[in-house]
Amino acid sequence: MFEAINGAADSVAAKIGVSRREFLDRLARAAMATAGALGGLLALPRQSQAAVHRGFCQVVGLGRPPAFYYSGICVESGTCLQAVACTKGWAQQGKNVQRFGCAGSWTLVDANRPCAF
C-alpha cells in the first residue's frame, strides 16, 4: 500500500516539478487545513448555518370574508421581516387568518401556512 502511495506521489511530484517530500508536505498541509475548517463548522453549527427566518404566509383580504388571497410574502414571527417565499393563490375560507402586529401596524397571516426564508 505504501509503495502505491509513494509511486503516485513520485509521478505527481515529477509532473509539477517538485520533490516527492515537498509534494507530500503540501498535501499534508492542505489536508490539515481542510480538517481544521470542517472541525470548526462542526464545533459551531449554529454560526455556520445560513440565517433562516421562520414565519407565516401573508394573506390579503379581498372584499368581504372569506375572500382571502396569498400575497406570496412570508412574514417572520416577531420581527415582521418579509420576503417572497410563499405561493400565491386563494386561501381556504380564511379560517386560520390571524393578525400580526408589525411596527405600529398589522398584517394578516395564515397560521396553518408556515414558511421560511
Backbone as a chain_set.jsonl record, in Angstrom:
{"seq": "MFEAINGAADSVAAKIGVSRREFLDRLARAAMATAGALGGLLALPRQSQAAVHRGFCQVVGLGRPPAFYYSGICVESGTCLQAVACTKGWAQQGKNVQRFGCAGSWTLVDANRPCAF", "coords": {"N": [[0.827, -1.192, 0.0], [1.931, 1.225, 0.862], [3.871, 1.474, -1.062], [2.392, 1.926, -3.365], [1.25, 4.425, -2.791], [3.584, 5.979, -2.534], [4.561, 5.688, -5.139], [2.54, 6.966, -6.633], [2.766, 9.536, -5.529], [5.382, 10.169, -6.357], [5.052, 10.271, -9.175], [3.159, 12.368, -9.493], [4.538, 14.472, -8.261], [6.731, 14.688, -9.971], [5.452, 15.586, -12.261], [4.609, 18.161, -11.539], [6.938, 19.328, -10.903], [8.351, 19.26, -8.401], [9.956, 17.928, -5.438], [9.295, 14.599, -4.14], [8.999, 14.58, -1.362], [8.446, 17.297, -0.815], [6.041, 17.561, -2.198], [4.393, 15.758, -0.747], [4.456, 17.079, 1.703], [3.095, 19.486, 1.117], [0.608, 18.378, 0.457], [-0.131, 17.239, 2.906], [-0.358, 19.566, 4.482], [-2.518, 20.836, 3.214], [-4.505, 18.949, 3.719], [-4.641, 19.113, 6.51], [-5.511, 21.769, 6.831], [-8.037, 21.605, 5.64], [-9.257, 19.731, 7.352], [-9.225, 21.214, 9.722], [-10.931, 23.353, 9.065], [-13.37, 21.99, 8.615], [-13.688, 20.884, 11.159], [-14.101, 23.22, 12.633], [-16.587, 24.024, 11.604], [-18.169, 21.957, 12.548], [-17.891, 22.289, 15.285], [-19.114, 24.717, 15.799], [-22.029, 24.777, 14.978], [-24.397, 26.378, 14.832], [-23.514, 28.941, 14.147], [-22.455, 28.46, 11.661], [-24.511, 27.917, 9.966], [-26.829, 29.035, 7.453], [-28.659, 32.095, 7.736], [-31.908, 31.714, 8.8], [-35.175, 32.657, 8.541], [-38.233, 32.284, 10.091], [-41.718, 32.101, 9.615], [-45.052, 33.014, 8.724], [-47.297, 32.681, 5.917], [-48.42, 35.561, 4.278], [-51.708, 36.907, 4.038], [-54.171, 38.545, 2.066], [-57.016, 40.452, 2.488], [-59.798, 40.388, 0.414], [-62.379, 42.196, -0.371], [-65.396, 41.172, 1.176], [-65.113, 38.782, 3.88], [-65.254, 35.262, 3.24], [-63.065, 35.945, 1.47], [-59.936, 35.63, 0.833], [-56.546, 36.042, -0.178], [-53.394, 34.608, -0.934], [-50.521, 36.498, -0.752], [-47.945, 35.894, -1.492], [-45.907, 36.613, 0.108], [-43.729, 36.005, 2.834], [-43.984, 36.411, 6.247], [-42.001, 37.048, 8.96], [-42.231, 35.675, 12.219], [-42.541, 37.682, 15.051], [-40.387, 39.625, 14.341], [-41.282, 40.653, 11.978], [-39.974, 40.706, 9.525], [-39.867, 40.506, 5.97], [-40.202, 38.488, 3.02], [-40.273, 37.224, -0.33], [-41.583, 34.196, -0.371], [-43.646, 32.458, -0.442], [-46.345, 30.663, -2.022], [-48.479, 32.15, -4.351], [-52.062, 32.528, -4.29], [-55.509, 31.517, -3.75], [-56.814, 31.622, -0.457], [-58.059, 29.171, 1.827], [-61.059, 29.825, 2.693], [-60.289, 31.484, 4.8], [-60.063, 30.555, 7.467], [-57.947, 30.257, 9.29], [-56.792, 32.719, 9.552], [-54.867, 35.216, 11.013], [-54.038, 38.165, 12.908], [-51.003, 39.903, 12.767], [-49.06, 41.99, 14.718], [-47.176, 44.649, 13.532], [-44.728, 46.893, 13.815], [-46.313, 49.162, 14.793], [-48.432, 48.805, 13.119], [-50.412, 46.337, 11.405], [-50.614, 43.035, 9.975], [-52.143, 40.465, 8.008], [-51.943, 36.97, 8.449], [-51.714, 33.465, 7.601], [-52.085, 31.043, 9.903], [-51.744, 28.353, 9.505], [-50.013, 28.019, 7.424], [-46.941, 27.765, 7.42], [-43.71, 29.252, 6.721], [-40.39, 29.857, 5.425], [-37.392, 31.779, 5.05]], "CA": [[0.0, 0.0, 0.0], [2.809, 2.391, 0.915], [4.563, 1.571, -2.348], [1.46, 2.545, -4.322], [1.144, 5.855, -2.448], [4.855, 6.592, -2.903], [4.634, 5.739, -6.597], [1.638, 8.032, -7.088], [3.365, 10.806, -5.121], [6.519, 10.406, -7.251], [4.606, 10.671, -10.514], [2.542, 13.702, -9.427], [5.601, 15.429, -7.946], [7.519, 14.879, -11.189], [4.655, 16.377, -13.211], [4.533, 19.573, -11.132], [8.307, 19.825, -10.783], [8.834, 19.351, -7.024], [10.362, 16.622, -4.914], [8.222, 13.819, -3.524], [8.852, 15.043, 0.023], [7.779, 18.603, -0.846], [4.65, 17.322, -2.596], [3.673, 15.163, 0.392], [4.328, 18.135, 2.713], [1.985, 20.364, 0.689], [-0.623, 17.605, 0.558], [-0.461, 17.13, 4.334], [-0.821, 20.887, 4.952], [-3.869, 21.057, 2.685], [-5.414, 18.064, 4.455], [-4.805, 19.665, 7.867], [-6.349, 22.968, 6.723], [-9.405, 21.141, 5.386], [-9.764, 19.124, 8.588], [-9.471, 22.299, 10.672], [-12.136, 24.089, 8.66], [-14.532, 21.138, 8.887], [-13.822, 20.805, 12.614], [-14.709, 24.474, 13.079], [-18.007, 24.003, 11.257], [-18.844, 21.018, 13.441], [-17.851, 22.804, 16.652], [-20.009, 25.866, 15.891], [-23.016, 24.551, 13.92], [-25.375, 27.461, 14.694], [-22.888, 30.059, 13.46], [-22.107, 28.089, 10.298], [-25.721, 27.761, 9.163], [-27.374, 30.248, 6.857], [-29.727, 32.7, 8.529], [-33.236, 31.282, 8.375], [-36.264, 33.359, 9.206], [-39.447, 31.468, 10.029], [-42.93, 32.859, 9.843], [-46.269, 32.516, 8.102], [-47.649, 33.321, 4.65], [-49.322, 36.706, 4.396], [-52.929, 36.884, 3.244], [-54.774, 39.847, 1.827], [-58.473, 40.373, 2.429], [-60.372, 40.959, -0.804], [-63.816, 42.343, -0.175], [-65.879, 40.633, 2.448], [-64.636, 37.42, 4.144], [-63.932, 34.66, 3.378], [-62.249, 36.136, 0.275], [-58.546, 35.927, 1.161], [-55.606, 35.645, -1.221], [-51.993, 34.588, -0.503], [-49.779, 37.518, -1.496], [-46.625, 35.399, -1.872], [-44.951, 37.156, 1.077], [-43.553, 35.325, 4.11], [-43.774, 37.388, 7.324], [-41.358, 36.383, 10.084], [-42.856, 35.838, 13.525], [-41.801, 38.506, 16.0], [-39.688, 40.787, 13.789], [-42.036, 41.08, 10.798], [-39.203, 40.741, 8.29], [-40.674, 39.935, 4.899], [-39.532, 38.054, 1.798], [-41.121, 36.434, -1.226], [-41.269, 32.791, -0.113], [-44.895, 31.703, -0.413], [-47.042, 30.53, -3.289], [-49.682, 32.979, -4.462], [-53.274, 31.775, -4.564], [-56.632, 31.757, -2.861], [-56.793, 30.975, 0.859], [-59.26, 28.379, 2.063], [-62.099, 30.434, 3.518], [-59.752, 32.358, 5.84], [-60.308, 30.013, 8.806], [-56.787, 30.374, 10.162], [-56.206, 34.044, 9.386], [-54.602, 35.918, 12.266], [-53.384, 39.465, 12.765], [-49.666, 40.087, 13.343], [-48.701, 43.388, 14.925], [-45.89, 44.964, 12.914], [-44.264, 48.291, 13.859], [-47.428, 50.1, 14.895], [-49.476, 48.432, 12.173], [-50.657, 44.9, 11.475], [-50.771, 42.329, 8.714], [-52.848, 39.199, 8.157], [-51.191, 35.77, 8.066], [-52.401, 32.183, 7.778], [-51.356, 30.299, 10.929], [-51.508, 26.971, 9.048], [-49.102, 28.047, 6.277], [-45.62, 28.222, 7.811], [-42.766, 29.469, 5.647], [-39.048, 30.231, 5.873], [-36.524, 32.416, 4.044]], "C": [[0.87, 1.253, 0.0], [3.56, 2.585, -0.4], [3.673, 2.248, -3.388], [1.334, 4.04, -4.059], [2.422, 6.58, -2.836], [5.008, 6.713, -4.415], [3.751, 6.838, -7.168], [2.206, 9.398, -6.734], [4.554, 11.149, -6.006], [6.062, 10.918, -8.609], [3.972, 12.057, -10.514], [3.599, 14.76, -9.158], [6.454, 15.717, -9.181], [6.772, 15.75, -12.195], [4.617, 17.855, -12.836], [5.904, 20.151, -10.796], [8.789, 20.063, -9.361], [9.264, 17.967, -6.571], [9.162, 15.917, -4.299], [7.951, 14.29, -2.108], [8.114, 16.378, 0.082], [6.299, 18.446, -1.238], [3.835, 16.755, -1.433], [3.489, 16.173, 1.521], [3.165, 19.067, 2.372], [0.637, 19.651, 0.824], [-1.074, 17.483, 2.014], [-0.972, 18.454, 4.885], [-2.246, 21.179, 4.465], [-4.885, 20.188, 3.413], [-5.673, 18.59, 5.857], [-5.693, 20.924, 7.834], [-7.803, 22.592, 6.494], [-10.02, 20.542, 6.643], [-10.066, 20.189, 9.634], [-10.729, 23.077, 10.343], [-13.387, 23.271, 8.942], [-14.765, 20.986, 10.386], [-14.455, 22.063, 13.182], [-16.19, 24.527, 12.775], [-18.788, 23.071, 12.171], [-18.898, 21.545, 14.872], [-18.843, 23.949, 16.85], [-21.121, 25.755, 14.853], [-24.001, 25.708, 13.742], [-24.79, 28.637, 13.926], [-22.583, 29.74, 12.004], [-23.325, 27.911, 9.407], [-26.142, 29.102, 8.572], [-28.491, 30.778, 7.742], [-31.075, 32.268, 7.959], [-34.265, 32.015, 9.217], [-37.524, 32.531, 9.017], [-40.658, 32.329, 10.355], [-44.121, 32.182, 9.194], [-46.562, 33.301, 6.84], [-48.681, 34.421, 4.881], [-50.551, 36.509, 3.512], [-53.477, 38.3, 3.145], [-56.277, 39.649, 1.743], [-58.985, 41.072, 1.185], [-61.883, 41.034, -0.636], [-64.242, 41.785, 1.159], [-65.353, 39.204, 2.644], [-65.643, 36.407, 3.62], [-63.046, 34.816, 2.153], [-60.844, 36.598, 0.671], [-57.641, 35.348, 0.087], [-54.197, 35.662, -0.642], [-51.2, 35.548, -1.386], [-48.426, 37.033, -2.004], [-45.534, 35.841, -0.912], [-44.937, 36.287, 2.335], [-43.223, 36.383, 5.157], [-43.202, 36.638, 8.517], [-42.083, 36.698, 11.385], [-41.967, 36.707, 14.405], [-41.186, 39.755, 15.401], [-40.398, 41.398, 12.589], [-41.158, 41.33, 9.574], [-40.014, 40.039, 7.218], [-39.802, 39.545, 3.715], [-40.522, 37.262, 0.961], [-40.733, 34.967, -1.048], [-42.515, 31.919, -0.072], [-45.487, 31.636, -1.816], [-48.284, 31.401, -3.275], [-50.884, 32.099, -4.754], [-54.348, 32.072, -3.542], [-56.477, 30.981, -1.562], [-58.103, 30.237, 1.054], [-60.135, 29.043, 3.117], [-61.59, 31.252, 4.696], [-59.94, 31.865, 7.26], [-59.166, 30.299, 9.773], [-56.091, 31.73, 10.054], [-56.077, 34.715, 10.751], [-53.938, 37.247, 11.969], [-52.034, 39.435, 13.457], [-49.46, 41.581, 13.52], [-47.299, 43.634, 14.381], [-45.632, 46.46, 12.938], [-45.42, 49.284, 13.845], [-48.555, 49.814, 13.937], [-49.747, 46.944, 12.357], [-50.777, 44.346, 10.073], [-51.495, 41.023, 8.999], [-51.963, 38.051, 7.672], [-52.065, 34.551, 8.273], [-51.565, 31.326, 8.726], [-51.07, 28.861, 10.522], [-50.621, 26.913, 7.822], [-47.734, 28.589, 6.707], [-44.712, 28.373, 6.601], [-41.415, 29.845, 6.249], [-38.308, 30.891, 4.711], [-35.183, 32.733, 4.657]], "O": [[0.615, 2.208, -0.734], [3.849, 3.712, -0.802], [4.148, 3.047, -4.195], [1.314, 4.836, -4.997], [2.367, 7.671, -3.404], [5.52, 7.715, -4.915], [4.158, 7.558, -8.08], [2.139, 10.324, -7.542], [4.723, 12.311, -6.375], [6.617, 11.883, -9.134], [4.213, 12.844, -11.429], [3.567, 15.833, -9.76], [6.853, 16.859, -9.409], [7.381, 16.556, -12.899], [4.594, 18.714, -13.717], [6.018, 21.326, -10.446], [9.568, 20.988, -9.132], [8.978, 16.965, -7.226], [8.152, 16.542, -3.977], [6.795, 14.39, -1.697], [7.249, 16.569, 0.937], [5.425, 19.111, -0.681], [2.724, 17.213, -1.165], [2.479, 16.134, 2.224], [2.351, 19.396, 3.235], [-0.351, 20.249, 1.251], [-2.261, 17.611, 2.314], [-1.918, 18.469, 5.673], [-3.071, 21.702, 5.213], [-5.998, 20.633, 3.693], [-6.8, 18.523, 6.346], [-6.53, 21.114, 8.716], [-8.702, 23.19, 7.086], [-11.176, 20.817, 6.962], [-11.057, 20.082, 10.356], [-11.506, 23.421, 11.234], [-14.369, 23.807, 9.457], [-15.91, 20.962, 10.836], [-15.258, 21.987, 14.112], [-16.974, 25.017, 13.588], [-19.931, 23.357, 12.529], [-19.857, 21.271, 15.593], [-19.359, 24.134, 17.952], [-21.163, 26.564, 13.926], [-24.405, 25.995, 12.615], [-25.491, 29.268, 13.135], [-22.462, 30.654, 11.189], [-23.176, 27.766, 8.194], [-25.847, 30.162, 9.124], [-29.183, 30.012, 8.413], [-31.34, 32.443, 6.769], [-34.221, 31.989, 10.447], [-37.841, 32.122, 7.9], [-40.622, 33.172, 11.252], [-44.2, 30.956, 9.118], [-46.134, 34.447, 6.699], [-49.675, 34.232, 5.583], [-50.453, 36.011, 2.391], [-53.269, 39.132, 4.027], [-56.757, 38.781, 1.013], [-58.641, 42.226, 0.932], [-62.575, 40.023, -0.752], [-63.529, 41.912, 2.155], [-65.167, 38.486, 1.662], [-66.831, 36.725, 3.574], [-62.323, 33.878, 1.82], [-60.59, 37.792, 0.825], [-57.93, 34.297, -0.485], [-53.826, 36.604, 0.059], [-51.204, 35.428, -2.611], [-47.818, 37.684, -2.854], [-44.368, 35.489, -1.09], [-45.986, 35.884, 2.838], [-42.289, 37.165, 4.977], [-43.825, 35.709, 9.032], [-42.494, 37.833, 11.626], [-40.76, 36.477, 14.486], [-41.435, 40.853, 15.9], [-40.134, 42.545, 12.229], [-41.546, 42.082, 8.68], [-40.755, 39.099, 7.501], [-38.789, 40.188, 3.44], [-41.486, 36.701, 1.481], [-39.678, 34.541, -1.517], [-42.434, 30.748, 0.3], [-45.166, 32.451, -2.682], [-49.048, 31.395, -2.31], [-50.755, 31.051, -5.386], [-54.113, 32.799, -2.576], [-56.059, 29.824, -1.567], [-59.135, 30.631, 0.511], [-59.946, 28.823, 4.313], [-62.393, 31.68, 5.525], [-59.974, 32.677, 8.185], [-59.403, 30.557, 10.953], [-54.926, 31.864, 10.428], [-57.027, 34.777, 11.531], [-53.346, 37.434, 10.906], [-51.927, 38.994, 14.602], [-49.66, 42.354, 12.583], [-46.355, 42.921, 14.722], [-46.239, 47.213, 12.176], [-45.487, 50.151, 12.972], [-49.556, 50.53, 13.945], [-49.35, 46.36, 13.365], [-51.01, 45.078, 9.112], [-51.458, 40.53, 10.126], [-51.32, 38.144, 6.626], [-53.038, 34.592, 9.026], [-50.452, 30.928, 8.38], [-50.228, 28.209, 11.139], [-50.485, 25.845, 7.224], [-47.398, 29.733, 6.402], [-44.909, 27.713, 5.58], [-41.316, 30.12, 7.445], [-38.566, 30.596, 3.544], [-34.307, 33.272, 3.98]]}, "num_chains": 1, "name": "protein.A"}
